[in-house]
């Protein structure tokens, strides 16, 4: 069956309805150079925000 077949669409909808709702990831994860760089940047931004909030 093709991806847009009506039976396939119905199946996907049923599966989506059955899926357990999970919270979205707040931070990216990973050990690659790009991911670590993003995490470092986000950590820095969080630190400044926290410092501004307490000051």
Rosetta blueprint (number, residue, H / E / L):
1 X L
2 X L
3 X L
4 X L
5 X L
6 X H
7 X H
8 X H
9 X H
10 X H
11 X H
12 X H
13 X H
14 X H
15 X H
16 X H
17 X H
18 X H
19 X L
20 X L
21 X L
22 X L
23 X L
24 X L
25 X L
26 X L
27 X L
28 X L
29 X L
30 X L
31 X L
32 X L
33 X H
34 X H
35 X H
36 X H
37 X H
38 X H
39 X H
40 X H
41 X H
42 X H
43 X H
44 X H
45 X H
46 X H
47 X H
48 X H
49 X H
50 X H
51 X H
52 X H
53 X H
54 X H
55 X L
